Amino acid sequence: MLENISELNNLHFDFEYKKRFIHAYLNETNYFTFNTPLLKVLKPVHVSFNKKKNLSKNYIILELNENQNMHQELDDMAIMVNKIHEISQVNIQKNSIKWFNTEFDEIGLDMKVKRPIDNQKEKNFIKILINNDDELLQKVENLQKDCYISCKLGYKGLKVNSDHLMEEYILYNFMDEEELNEINLYNEQNNELIEIIGDEIENEDNNEIIENNELLDENNELLDENNDFLDENNELLDENEHREFIGNLTLDNLKIIKYGTNNELELNTIEKNKKTKIEKEKEKEKEKEKILKDKRLKNININKNNLFENKKNTLEKIDYNKKKKEKRNNLTFATRKLKVLKFVD
């Protein structure tokens, strides 16, 4: 009941002099509304006549029942009514000079602004104006005395009498005890259904997170394997190049040692042949380097393609899981529409 009590701070008061009534609007022309616990019907329809204006108003008189099961809800209603009374007093005091050409002190204010809950014969009761609606009036007239109803009330404002101001509430709709119990039962069943669906969605979400983590782990493992493959390939290439270089160097040294005992001409010839061979070897080395470089680029492209395919598959799986989750969210939203059943005008 107290969910919207903070909205009372947004009330603004407007004195309609001709009708001698101070309206308490929440926004534009709307009144503040709230639902009550079960209240006992003392008199279904009480007609009040205004002889001067030849007008009549229909009221319902309700008792604030002290039933033990409703004690907390009645306390909440008392808090709501007291808060409305407090805000009304503050606004009356703030506008007293403008509206009544006089200023009220706290004692005068308490005497001037009457509380809507009255007490007679040890009974607390409240008189509520019935909204000008023939169908609603007929529904009220069919009520039995001493039955219990839960009402949708609006705080209309304060009626200005000759010596006091009276807070006035208006009845927009009501439910009897049986209807209220049926709605409470429906809400309990609906809440159970929502909890079951929520648990299922939570389990599916957890499974989805686990599945996505597994996909990411698999992708990381593939990345590690590809990196290891590249490292091994580079090590093999470097090792082969080193072996070829050492082999060529050893072969050249052996040839120099073999021809070391010959004359100077032979040494010059060997040196010339050596330079020629070195040039040829350099050309071969360049050709080998080109071949190895082409192999490396080919392997890198293959690995890149594999990584791209793995990433693509992973993103497709994650996107599929995301669409599954959106479907479940749509189902949850649909079920939550059934969660709360409120009065309607």
C-alpha positions in Angstrom: 0.0 0.0 0.0 2.8 2.4 0.8 4.6 1.9 -2.5 3.5 5.3 -3.9 3.4 7.3 -0.7 6.3 9.4 -1.9 4.0 10.8 -4.7 2.2 12.8 -2.0 5.0 15.3 -2.0 4.0 16.2 -5.6 0.4 17.2 -4.6 -0.5 20.8 -5.4 -3.6 22.5 -4.0 -6.1 24.7 -5.9 -9.0 26.6 -4.1 -12.2 26.6 -6.2 -14.0 29.5 -4.5 -17.4 29.0 -6.1 -17.7 25.4 -5.0 -15.9 26.1 -1.7 -13.5 23.2 -2.3 -9.7 22.9 -2.2 -8.6 20.4 -4.8 -5.5 18.3 -4.2 -4.2 17.5 -7.7 -1.3 15.0 -8.3 -0.8 16.1 -11.9 -2.9 18.3 -14.0 -6.5 17.1 -13.0 -5.6 13.7 -11.5 -6.1 12.8 -7.9 -3.7 10.7 -5.7 -5.1 7.1 -5.5 -4.4 4.1 -3.4 -5.9 0.7 -2.4 -7.2 -0.2 1.0 -7.2 -3.4 3.0 -10.5 -5.1 3.8 -12.8 -2.6 5.5 -16.2 -3.4 7.2 -19.3 -1.8 5.6 -21.3 0.0 8.2 -23.7 1.7 5.7 -23.6 1.0 2.0 -25.2 4.3 0.9 -25.5 7.4 3.0 -27.2 10.3 1.1 -26.1 13.9 2.2 -28.4 16.8 1.1 -27.5 20.4 0.6 -30.7 22.3 0.9 -29.3 25.6 -0.2 -27.9 24.3 -3.5 -30.5 21.6 -3.8 -27.8 19.0 -4.3 -27.2 15.5 -2.9 -24.1 13.4 -2.6 -23.8 9.6 -2.0 -21.4 8.3 0.6 -20.3 4.9 1.9 -19.4 4.6 5.5 -16.7 2.1 6.4 -15.2 0.8 9.6 -11.5 0.3 10.1 -11.8 -3.2 11.3 -9.2 -4.3 13.9 -9.0 -7.9 12.5 -5.7 -9.5 13.5 -4.9 -10.7 10.0 -5.3 -7.1 8.7 -3.6 -5.3 11.5 -0.4 -4.5 9.5 -2.4 -3.4 6.5 -4.6 -1.2 8.6 -1.5 0.4 10.1 -0.2 1.1 6.6 -3.5 2.8 5.8 -3.4 4.9 8.9 0.2 6.0 7.9 -1.1 6.9 4.5 -4.1 8.9 5.8 -1.9 10.7 8.4 0.6 11.6 5.7 -2.2 13.1 3.6 -3.5 15.0 6.6 0.0 16.4 7.4 0.6 17.6 3.8 -2.9 19.1 3.7 -2.2 21.1 6.9 1.1 22.4 5.6 -0.5 23.7 2.4 -3.4 25.2 4.2 -1.0 27.1 6.5 1.1 28.2 3.6 -1.9 29.6 1.7 -4.0 30.7 4.6 -3.6 34.4 4.1 -4.2 34.1 0.3 -7.3 31.9 0.7 -8.8 33.0 4.0 -7.2 36.4 4.8 -5.9 35.1 8.1 -2.9 33.2 9.4 -3.3 29.9 11.4 -1.0 28.8 14.2 -0.5 25.1 14.9 -3.3 24.9 17.4 -5.7 26.8 15.2 -4.7 24.6 12.3 -5.5 21.4 14.2 -8.9 22.8 15.0 -9.5 24.0 11.5 -8.5 20.9 9.4 -10.5 17.9 10.5 -9.3 14.3 10.1 -11.4 12.1 7.9 -11.4 9.2 10.4 -14.0 9.7 13.1 -14.8 7.7 16.3 -18.2 7.0 17.7 -19.3 4.2 20.1 -15.8 2.8 20.1 -15.8 2.4 16.3 -13.3 4.1 14.0 -15.0 4.9 10.7 -14.5 6.9 7.5 -17.1 8.5 5.2 -16.2 8.2 1.6 -17.8 10.0 -1.4 -19.0 7.5 -4.1 -17.9 8.5 -7.6 -20.6 9.8 -9.9 -21.1 6.6 -11.7 -24.5 4.8 -11.9 -23.0 1.4 -12.4 -20.7 1.9 -9.3 -23.6 3.2 -7.3 -25.7 0.2 -8.2 -22.8 -2.1 -7.2 -22.6 -0.3 -3.8 -26.3 -0.5 -3.2 -26.1 -4.3 -3.6 -23.6 -4.6 -0.7 -24.8 -6.1 2.6 -24.1 -4.4 5.9 -21.2 -5.8 7.9 -19.5 -7.3 4.7 -15.9 -6.5 3.9 -14.6 -4.7 0.9 -11.2 -3.5 -0.4 -11.4 -0.1 -2.1 -9.6 2.0 -4.6 -9.7 5.5 -3.2 -8.6 8.9 -4.4 -7.8 11.8 -2.2 -9.9 14.6 -3.7 -9.0 17.5 -1.4 -10.7 19.5 1.4 -14.3 20.7 1.6 -14.6 24.2 3.1 -17.3 24.5 5.7 -18.2 27.6 7.7 -16.0 26.7 10.7 -13.7 23.9 9.5 -12.1 22.1 6.5 -12.9 18.4 6.0 -10.6 16.1 4.0 -12.6 14.2 1.4 -11.9 10.9 -0.3 -13.7 9.4 -3.3 -14.5 5.8 -4.1 -13.6 4.7 -7.6 -14.0 0.9 -7.3 -14.0 -1.9 -4.8 -13.8 -5.7 -4.5 -15.5 -7.9 -1.9 -13.6 -10.4 0.3 -14.2 -13.4 -2.1 -12.9 -11.5 -5.2 -9.8 -10.3 -3.3 -9.0 -13.9 -2.1 -9.4 -15.1 -5.7 -6.9 -12.5 -6.9 -4.5 -13.2 -4.1 -4.6 -16.9 -5.0 -4.1 -16.1 -8.6 -1.1 -13.9 -7.8 0.4 -16.6 -5.6 0.1 -19.1 -8.4 1.4 -16.6 -10.9 4.4 -15.8 -8.6 5.2 -19.5 -8.3 5.1 -19.8 -12.1 7.4 -16.8 -12.5 9.8 -18.3 -9.9 9.9 -21.6 -11.8 10.5 -19.8 -15.2 13.1 -17.6 -13.5 15.0 -20.7 -12.1 14.9 -22.3 -15.6 16.2 -19.1 -17.2 18.9 -18.8 -14.6 20.0 -22.4 -15.2 20.0 -21.9 -18.9 22.0 -18.7 -18.5 24.6 -20.5 -16.4 24.8 -23.3 -18.9 25.2 -20.7 -21.7 28.0 -19.0 -19.8 29.8 -22.4 -19.3 29.3 -23.2 -23.0 30.7 -19.9 -24.1 33.6 -20.2 -21.8 34.3 -23.7 -23.2 34.2 -22.3 -26.7 36.6 -19.5 -25.8 38.9 -22.0 -24.1 38.9 -24.2 -27.3 39.6 -21.2 -29.4 42.5 -20.2 -27.2 43.9 -23.8 -27.3 43.8 -23.7 -31.1 45.6 -20.3 -31.0 48.3 -21.8 -28.8 48.6 -24.9 -31.0 49.0 -22.7 -34.1 51.6 -20.5 -32.3 53.5 -23.6 -31.3 53.4 -24.9 -34.8 54.8 -21.6 -36.1 57.6 -21.6 -33.5 58.6 -25.2 -34.3 58.6 -24.4 -38.0 60.8 -21.4 -37.5 63.2 -23.4 -35.3 63.5 -26.1 -38.0 64.2 -23.5 -40.7 66.8 -21.8 -38.6 68.5 -25.1 -37.7 68.6 -26.1 -41.4 70.2 -22.8 -42.4 72.8 -23.1 -39.7 73.7 -26.7 -40.7 74.1 -25.7 -44.4 76.3 -22.7 -43.4 78.6 -24.9 -41.2 78.7 -27.6 -43.8 79.9 -25.2 -46.5 82.4 -23.6 -44.2 83.9 -27.0 -43.3 84.1 -28.0 -47.0 86.0 -24.9 -47.9 88.5 -25.3 -45.1 89.1 -28.9 -46.2 89.8 -27.9 -49.8 92.3 -25.2 -48.6 94.1 -27.7 -46.4 94.2 -30.2 -49.3 95.9 -27.8 -51.7 98.0 -26.0 -49.1 101.3 -27.8 -50.2 101.0 -26.7 -53.9 102.7 -23.7 -55.3 101.5 -20.1 -55.5 99.7 -20.6 -58.9 97.6 -23.4 -57.6 96.7 -21.3 -54.5 95.6 -18.4 -56.8 93.6 -20.8 -58.9 92.0 -22.2 -55.7 91.3 -18.7 -54.4 89.6 -17.8 -57.7 87.6 -20.9 -57.8 86.6 -20.3 -54.2 85.3 -16.8 -54.9 83.3 -18.1 -57.9 81.9 -20.9 -55.7 81.0 -18.4 -52.9 79.1 -16.3 -55.4 77.3 -19.3 -56.7 76.6 -20.3 -53.1 75.2 -16.8 -52.3 72.9 -17.1 -55.3 71.8 -20.5 -54.0 71.3 -19.1 -50.5 69.2 -16.3 -51.9 67.1 -18.7 -53.8 66.7 -21.0 -50.8 65.8 -18.0 -48.6 63.1 -17.0 -51.1 61.7 -20.6 -51.1 61.7 -20.7 -47.3 60.1 -17.3 -47.1 57.4 -18.4 -49.5 56.8 -21.5 -47.4 56.6 -19.4 -44.2 54.1 -17.0 -45.8 52.1 -20.0 -47.0 52.1 -21.6 -43.5 51.1 -18.2 -41.9 48.2 -17.8 -44.4 47.0 -21.3 -43.7 47.2 -20.6 -39.9 45.4 -17.3 -40.4 42.6 -19.0 -42.3 42.3 -21.6 -39.6 42.1 -19.0 -36.9 39.5 -17.0 -38.9 37.4 -20.1 -39.3 37.7 -20.9 -35.6 36.8 -17.4 -34.6 33.9 -17.4 -37.1 32.5 -20.6 -35.7 32.9 -19.4 -32.2 31.0 -16.1 -32.9 28.2 -18.0 -34.7 27.8 -20.2 -31.6 27.8 -17.2 -29.3 25.3 -15.4 -31.5 23.1 -18.5 -31.5 23.1 -18.6 -27.7 22.4 -14.9 -27.6 19.3 -15.4 -29.8 18.2 -18.2 -27.5 18.5 -15.9 -24.5 16.5 -13.2 -26.3 13.7 -15.7 -26.8 13.7 -16.6 -23.2 13.7 -12.9 -22.2 10.6 -12.4 -24.4 8.9 -15.3 -22.6 9.8 -13.9 -19.2 8.4 -10.5 -20.2 5.2 -12.1 -21.3 4.8 -13.9 -18.0 5.6 -10.9 -15.9 2.6 -9.1 -17.5 0.5 -11.5 -15.5 2.3 -10.8 -12.2 0.3 -7.8 -10.9 -3.4 -7.4 -11.1 -4.6 -3.9 -10.2 -7.9 -2.1 -10.0 -9.0 -0.3 -13.1 -11.3 2.7 -13.3 
